[in-house]
Amino acid sequence: MKKSMKPFAVLMTLAMLVGMLPAIAMGAPADPIVAIAPVLETGSVAVSASGLAADSNVSFRAFYSPPGGATDLSDYDYIDQYRTDAAGAFQATYATSADFQIGGLVTVILAGGGLEAPFSAEATVLPTQPTVAVSSELARPGGEFVADLTLYNNPGIASMRLFLDYDPEYLTLIAVEDTGLLSGAKHYQKGFEMPYTLYWENATLAQNITVSGVLAKLKFEVAENAPLGAYGLGLSYRFDEFDIVDNNKEAVFFRAAGGAVNVIIVYGNLRGELDKPTPYDSVLLTRYLAGWPNIVIFKPAADIDLDKQITPRDSLILRRHLAEWEGYLVLPIPLVP
C-alpha cells in the first residue's frame, strides 16, 4: 500500500443513499455504485463501492486537483488495493488532511473487480458551513476569465454586502453579471473602483432568502505584461458592521473564501487557448514562419525553446511533441547553451 504524506479528505458513500454526483463509467460491464461527497475540514475518510465482481481484487486510486489548474498531484495521491465481499462491495477508511480548497476536484479510479476498463468518478469540493466564495480560474497574459461568486449553505439572509479585492496592476474588472439568485433583492453597483463593492438588499422581505448558488459572474481582463503566476481574488465582509443580515436585522456569519487566477501559457497552443496543442497549431506555426498573410498566433506560446524569438526550431520541437517523441513530451523545452 502506498500513501502520500498528504492524503486528502473525501467521503464516499453509496449513490443510492446519498444521491450525490453520478459516477462516470468507462467500459464497465456493470457500473459500480460510487458517489463522492467531498468535505473541506479534517476528518476520517469512508469509502464504499458496490456493483463489482464478488470476491475479487480492486485497485483503488484517489487524487485531489486544486482549483485553477493543478501542477503536481503527487502529494495528494492515495493508492491501495481492496478485496470485494460476496456481494461485490468493499469499504475502507483512512486518515485525511485539510489541504482542500473550494472548487477543487476529487477523482476516484477503480480497476479490477470484474471491470473491463477503469471506472472513474469525480466531484467538486464543497464547503460544509455557510460560505461565500470566489472561484479560482486559469487565464493567459492578455486574456480574459470569468470567476463565479457563489453562496453555499445559506442559512437565510435579507441583505449582503461584500468587498472584492485584486491586483489592479495586472487585473481589470470589466463586467459583473448578477444572476438573479437573490430573488427580490436588488443588486447595486457603481463603477469598478477597487475594492469593488457587491451589495444586495431588500428591506421589505417577509421571509429570509435561503437559496444557494452562483450570485454573480465576475469578468476580468489580464494585462498583456502580467508575469506568470497566481493572483489573488480577495473576498471580505464585516460581521460587526452587519454587512450580512437576516430578516430580524441580526448579523449572519459566513465564511468568506477568496479565489485566484493562475496566469499561464500553454506552450505550443498558438491559438492562445488553455488546452493542449494540436496538429492545427503546428500548421499555424509553419505558415507563420513561412510568411503567409493574415496568420495570427499567440506569440508567447510559440517561443517553445524560450530563446525570446520564434524560429523553425520552435516548429521542430512542436512537431516532435505532437508525435510524442521521447524527451519532447513536456513543453517548453528551454534552449541549452
C-alpha positions as CSV (number, residue, x, y, z in Angstrom):
1,M,0.0,0.0,0.0
2,K,1.3,3.4,-1.0
3,K,0.1,6.6,0.8
4,S,1.3,10.1,0.4
5,M,2.2,12.4,3.3
6,K,-0.9,14.4,2.5
7,P,-3.9,12.0,1.9
8,F,-6.9,14.2,1.3
9,A,-10.3,14.4,2.9
10,V,-13.2,12.9,0.9
11,L,-16.2,11.0,2.0
12,M,-17.7,8.4,-0.4
13,T,-20.9,6.5,0.2
14,L,-23.4,4.6,-1.9
15,A,-25.1,6.7,-4.5
16,M,-28.5,5.3,-3.7
17,L,-28.1,6.5,-0.1
18,V,-26.5,9.9,-0.8
19,G,-27.8,10.9,-4.2
20,M,-24.7,12.8,-4.9
21,L,-23.0,13.3,-8.2
22,P,-23.3,10.5,-10.7
23,A,-20.2,8.4,-11.5
24,I,-18.7,8.3,-14.9
25,A,-18.2,4.8,-16.3
26,M,-15.7,3.8,-19.0
27,G,-16.5,0.4,-20.5
28,A,-17.5,-1.4,-17.3
29,P,-19.8,-4.5,-17.8
30,A,-21.9,-3.4,-14.8
31,D,-21.2,0.0,-13.4
32,P,-20.2,0.1,-9.7
33,I,-22.2,2.3,-7.4
34,V,-19.9,5.1,-6.2
35,A,-20.7,8.6,-5.0
36,I,-18.3,11.3,-3.7
37,A,-19.3,13.8,-1.0
38,P,-16.2,16.0,-0.5
39,V,-15.6,17.8,2.8
40,L,-13.4,20.7,3.5
41,E,-12.4,20.1,7.1
42,T,-10.2,17.3,8.5
43,G,-11.7,14.0,9.5
44,S,-11.7,10.4,8.6
45,V,-12.5,9.1,5.1
46,A,-15.1,6.4,4.5
47,V,-15.1,4.7,1.1
48,S,-17.9,2.5,-0.1
49,A,-18.5,0.9,-3.5
50,S,-20.7,-1.9,-4.8
51,G,-21.7,-3.5,-8.1
52,L,-18.3,-5.1,-8.6
53,A,-17.4,-8.8,-9.1
54,A,-17.7,-10.9,-5.9
55,D,-14.5,-11.9,-4.1
56,S,-12.2,-10.0,-6.4
57,N,-9.3,-7.6,-6.1
58,V,-9.8,-3.9,-6.8
59,S,-7.1,-1.4,-7.4
60,F,-8.1,2.0,-5.9
61,R,-6.6,5.4,-6.7
62,A,-7.9,8.7,-5.5
63,F,-6.4,12.1,-6.0
64,Y,-7.3,15.8,-5.5
65,S,-6.7,18.5,-8.1
66,P,-6.6,22.1,-6.7
67,P,-8.9,24.7,-8.4
68,G,-7.5,26.9,-11.1
69,G,-5.2,24.3,-12.6
70,A,-3.1,21.7,-10.9
71,T,0.7,21.3,-11.4
72,D,1.7,18.4,-9.2
73,L,-0.7,15.9,-7.8
74,S,1.8,13.5,-6.3
75,D,1.3,14.8,-2.7
76,Y,-2.4,14.2,-3.0
77,D,-2.4,10.6,-4.3
78,Y,-3.9,7.7,-2.3
79,I,-3.3,4.3,-3.8
80,D,-4.4,1.0,-2.3
81,Q,-5.9,-2.4,-3.1
82,Y,-9.0,-4.0,-1.7
83,R,-11.0,-7.2,-2.0
84,T,-14.7,-7.2,-2.6
85,D,-17.0,-9.3,-0.5
86,A,-19.5,-11.9,-1.7
87,A,-21.9,-9.1,-2.7
88,G,-19.3,-7.4,-4.8
89,A,-18.7,-4.4,-2.4
90,F,-15.9,-3.0,-0.4
91,Q,-15.4,-0.4,2.3
92,A,-12.3,1.4,3.5
93,T,-11.3,4.2,5.8
94,Y,-8.0,6.3,6.1
95,A,-6.7,9.5,7.6
96,T,-7.2,12.9,6.0
97,S,-5.9,16.4,6.0
98,A,-7.3,19.9,5.4
99,D,-5.5,20.6,2.1
100,F,-8.7,21.1,0.2
101,Q,-9.9,24.3,-1.5
102,I,-13.4,25.1,-2.5
103,G,-13.8,24.2,-6.2
104,G,-11.0,21.6,-6.2
105,L,-11.7,18.3,-7.8
106,V,-11.7,14.9,-6.3
107,T,-11.2,12.0,-8.7
108,V,-11.5,8.2,-7.9
109,I,-10.4,5.5,-10.2
110,L,-11.2,1.8,-9.8
111,A,-9.6,-1.1,-11.8
112,G,-10.1,-4.8,-11.5
113,G,-13.2,-6.2,-9.7
114,G,-14.5,-7.6,-12.9
115,L,-14.3,-4.3,-14.8
116,E,-13.3,-4.4,-18.4
117,A,-11.8,-0.9,-18.2
118,P,-11.0,1.5,-15.4
119,F,-14.0,3.2,-13.8
120,S,-13.8,6.9,-12.9
121,A,-15.9,9.2,-10.7
122,E,-15.3,12.8,-9.8
123,A,-16.9,15.6,-7.8
124,T,-16.1,19.2,-6.8
125,V,-15.0,20.0,-3.3
126,L,-17.8,21.8,-1.4
127,P,-17.7,23.6,2.0
128,T,-19.6,22.3,5.0
129,Q,-20.6,25.6,6.5
130,P,-22.2,28.9,5.3
131,T,-19.7,30.2,2.8
132,V,-19.5,32.8,0.1
133,A,-16.6,32.1,-2.3
134,V,-14.9,33.3,-5.4
135,S,-13.9,30.5,-7.8
136,S,-10.3,30.0,-9.0
137,E,-9.7,30.1,-12.7
138,L,-7.0,29.9,-15.4
139,A,-6.1,32.6,-17.9
140,R,-3.2,33.7,-20.1
141,P,-1.5,37.1,-20.4
142,G,-3.7,39.4,-22.3
143,G,-6.7,37.1,-22.0
144,E,-10.0,37.2,-20.1
145,F,-11.6,35.0,-17.5
146,V,-14.9,34.8,-15.6
147,A,-14.9,33.9,-11.8
148,D,-18.1,32.8,-10.1
149,L,-19.2,34.3,-6.8
150,T,-21.1,31.5,-5.1
151,L,-23.2,31.2,-2.0
152,Y,-23.1,27.8,-0.2
153,N,-25.2,26.5,2.7
154,N,-27.2,29.7,3.0
155,P,-28.9,29.8,6.5
156,G,-31.1,32.7,5.5
157,I,-30.4,36.4,4.7
158,A,-32.1,39.6,3.8
159,S,-29.2,41.7,2.5
160,M,-25.5,41.2,1.8
161,R,-22.5,43.5,1.2
162,L,-19.2,42.1,0.0
163,F,-15.9,43.5,-0.9
164,L,-13.7,42.2,-3.8
165,D,-10.0,42.9,-3.8
166,Y,-7.5,42.1,-6.6
167,D,-4.2,43.4,-8.1
168,P,-5.2,46.4,-10.3
169,E,-1.7,46.4,-11.9
170,Y,-2.4,43.2,-13.8
171,L,-6.1,42.6,-13.4
172,T,-9.1,44.7,-14.5
173,L,-12.7,44.0,-13.6
174,I,-14.6,44.7,-16.8
175,A,-18.1,43.3,-16.1
176,V,-20.3,42.0,-13.2
177,E,-23.3,39.9,-14.1
178,D,-25.9,39.5,-11.4
179,T,-27.5,36.0,-11.8
180,G,-30.7,37.0,-10.0
181,L,-30.2,34.2,-7.4
182,L,-31.3,36.5,-4.5
183,S,-34.8,37.0,-6.0
184,G,-36.4,40.2,-4.8
185,A,-33.1,41.7,-3.6
186,K,-31.8,44.4,-5.8
187,H,-28.1,44.4,-6.7
188,Y,-26.5,47.8,-6.5
189,Q,-23.2,48.7,-8.3
190,K,-21.5,51.8,-9.4
191,G,-18.2,51.8,-11.4
192,F,-15.4,49.3,-10.9
193,E,-13.3,51.0,-8.2
194,M,-11.2,48.7,-6.2
195,P,-12.1,47.2,-3.7
196,Y,-15.2,46.5,-5.6
197,T,-18.5,46.5,-3.6
198,L,-21.2,44.0,-4.3
199,Y,-24.4,44.8,-2.5
200,W,-27.8,43.1,-2.4
201,E,-30.7,44.5,-0.4
202,N,-34.4,44.0,0.1
203,A,-35.9,45.8,3.2
204,T,-39.4,44.6,2.5
205,L,-38.9,40.8,2.6
206,A,-41.3,39.0,4.8
207,Q,-39.0,35.9,4.9
208,N,-35.3,35.3,4.6
209,I,-33.8,34.3,1.3
210,T,-32.4,30.8,1.8
211,V,-31.3,29.7,-1.7
212,S,-27.7,28.8,-2.5
213,G,-25.9,29.0,-5.8
214,V,-24.0,31.5,-8.1
215,L,-24.6,35.1,-7.1
216,A,-22.7,36.8,-9.8
217,K,-20.2,36.3,-12.6
218,L,-17.1,38.5,-12.4
219,K,-15.3,39.1,-15.7
220,F,-11.7,40.2,-15.6
221,E,-9.1,41.1,-18.2
222,V,-5.4,40.1,-17.6
223,A,-2.7,42.6,-18.6
224,E,-0.5,41.6,-21.6
225,N,2.6,42.1,-19.4
226,A,1.3,40.1,-16.4
227,P,4.0,37.8,-15.2
228,L,3.1,34.1,-15.0
229,G,1.8,33.0,-11.6
230,A,-1.2,33.2,-9.2
231,Y,-3.1,36.4,-8.5
232,G,-5.5,36.5,-5.5
233,L,-9.1,37.4,-5.8
234,G,-9.8,38.5,-2.2
235,L,-13.3,38.5,-0.7
236,S,-14.3,40.0,2.6
237,Y,-17.2,41.5,4.7
238,R,-17.5,43.0,8.1
239,F,-19.6,40.9,10.6
240,D,-19.5,43.6,13.3
241,E,-20.9,46.2,10.8
242,F,-23.8,44.0,9.8
243,D,-22.7,43.6,6.2
244,I,-24.8,40.4,6.1
245,V,-28.1,40.4,8.0
246,D,-31.3,38.4,8.2
247,N,-34.9,39.4,8.2
248,N,-34.6,40.0,12.0
249,K,-31.8,42.5,11.5
250,E,-29.3,40.1,13.0
251,A,-25.8,39.7,11.6
252,V,-25.3,36.4,9.8
253,F,-21.9,34.6,9.8
254,F,-20.5,33.3,6.5
255,R,-17.0,32.1,5.7
256,A,-15.6,34.4,3.0
257,A,-13.3,32.4,0.8
258,G,-11.3,34.3,-1.9
259,G,-10.1,32.6,-5.1
260,A,-7.3,33.2,-7.5
261,V,-6.4,33.3,-11.2
262,N,-3.5,31.3,-12.3
263,V,-1.9,33.1,-15.3
264,I,-0.2,30.5,-17.5
265,I,1.0,30.0,-21.0
266,V,0.2,26.6,-22.7
267,Y,3.3,26.4,-24.9
268,G,2.5,25.2,-28.4
269,N,-1.1,26.4,-28.4
270,L,-0.8,29.1,-31.0
271,R,-4.5,29.9,-30.7
272,G,-3.9,31.4,-27.2
273,E,-6.2,28.9,-25.6
274,L,-5.6,26.8,-22.4
275,D,-5.9,23.3,-23.8
276,K,-3.1,21.1,-25.2
277,P,-1.6,21.9,-28.6
278,T,-2.9,20.1,-31.7
279,P,-1.7,19.5,-35.2
280,Y,-3.6,22.6,-36.2
281,D,-1.2,24.7,-34.0
282,S,1.7,23.1,-35.9
283,V,0.1,24.2,-39.2
284,L,-0.3,27.7,-37.9
285,L,3.3,27.9,-36.8
286,T,4.6,26.6,-40.1
287,R,2.5,29.1,-42.1
288,Y,3.5,31.9,-39.7
289,L,7.2,31.1,-40.2
290,A,6.7,30.8,-44.0
291,G,5.3,34.4,-44.0
292,W,1.7,33.5,-45.0
293,P,-0.5,36.6,-44.8
294,N,-3.2,37.0,-42.2
295,I,-1.8,34.3,-39.9
296,V,-2.5,35.4,-36.3
297,I,-0.8,33.5,-33.5
298,F,-0.4,33.9,-29.7
299,K,3.3,34.7,-29.9
300,P,4.3,33.9,-26.3
301,A,3.1,30.3,-26.8
302,A,5.2,30.0,-29.9
303,D,8.6,30.6,-28.2
304,I,8.8,26.9,-27.2
305,D,12.5,26.9,-26.6
306,L,12.4,30.1,-24.5
307,D,15.1,31.9,-26.5
308,K,12.8,35.0,-26.9
309,Q,12.3,34.6,-30.6
310,I,10.1,32.4,-32.9
311,T,12.2,30.3,-35.2
312,P,12.0,27.0,-37.2
313,R,13.5,25.3,-34.1
314,D,10.2,26.0,-32.2
315,S,8.3,24.4,-35.0
316,L,10.6,21.3,-34.9
317,I,10.1,20.9,-31.2
318,L,6.3,21.3,-31.5
319,R,6.1,18.6,-34.2
320,R,8.2,16.2,-32.2
321,H,6.0,16.9,-29.1
322,L,2.8,16.1,-31.1
323,A,4.5,12.9,-32.4
324,E,5.3,12.0,-28.7
325,W,9.0,11.7,-29.2
326,E,10.9,10.8,-26.0
327,G,12.3,14.0,-24.5
328,Y,9.6,16.2,-26.1
329,L,6.6,15.2,-24.0
330,V,6.6,18.3,-21.8
331,L,6.7,21.9,-23.2
332,P,8.5,24.2,-23.1
333,I,12.0,22.8,-23.8
334,P,14.5,25.6,-22.9
335,L,17.5,26.1,-25.2
336,V,20.6,24.7,-23.6
337,P,23.6,26.9,-24.4
